[in-house]
Every structure is written in C-alpha cells, then in structure tokens.
C-alpha cells in the first residue's frame, strides 16, 4: 500500500506498517509493527532519520527502528 508521508495527509484506514520506504532509497523498519488509525499522519524524513506519527487527536510519537538506504534506480543508466 502506498502511504503519503508528508505529515499532512491523513491515513485513510487502519493500517499495520512493518516497513516504510521512499523513492529516494531511504527506509525505516520499526522495531515492532506500527498500527496507524484513520486520521493519523506520518512525517518521514530519511535524511534526518526521523519518523513522526501524529495521531488524529493531536498527540505525537516517534517510533524507534532501523534506518538505512536501499539502492535506488534514480540516476542510473541501463
């Protein structure tokens, strides 16, 4: 499932996340499955290695996990 991680767009339905990645190759694997409720918003900053979840009620938290960079095809020539 594609999730928008701009910190503004709410999650449309209940989702369990065990891996988040971006087109630029950055990814985060939370230490345990992350359950997102409808209305939650995600801010994913791979450069700073920050993952922030804002609950629909306004509370925020930053789950811990492993960060890394996967090979990206952008800029590659075949």
N, C-alpha and C positions, 0 to 999 in steps of 0.2 A: 504494500500500500504506500502511496506517495503522501507524505505529510509535509505541509508547508511549515517551515521553522523560522518564520520571520518575527516571532514574538507578538504578532498582532492577530493573525488568522487563527480562529478557534478550531479545535479538533471537532469534527462533525459527529463522531460517535465514540463509544467505548473502544479503546484500542490497547493491546498489550504490545510493548516495544521491547525487543531484546538487542537491537542494533539500529543505530542511526547513521546515515552517511550522506555526504553532499557530493555534488557533481565535481567539486574541485579535489576530491580524493580524501578529505578529512572524514573520520568516522569516530563514533563513540559506542562502546559496548558497556551498558550499565552493569554494575556488579550483580544486580538481580533484576528480574523483569520489571519494567516500568508500566504501570497501568495509568492510562490517560482517560479522563472522563470527558463527556461532551462539554465544550466550552473552555477546556484547558488550552493554554497557548504555550508554545515551545520556542525558546530562543537558543539557537545552536551556533556557537562561534568556534570553529575549528582552529583558527589562528591563535586564539587566546585559551583554547581548551576549556571552554565554559559551556555547560548545558544548564539552562534555567527553565523551570516549569512554573507557569503562573496559573494557579487554579481559578476556576470560574468565580469563586468567592473572593479572589484578590490575594490570597496567600501565595508565597513563592517558596521554592526549594531548588537546590542543585544536587541532583543525584551524582553519586560517585561512580567511576567506571574507568575502563581502559580507553585511552585515546591513541590514535595513530593516523597514518596516511597510507592509503592504498594507491597502487599505481593508477594513474589517470591517463586516459587516452587523449585528453585535450593537448593540443600542440604536437602530437605525434604524427609522423608521416608514414604511410604504409606504401 
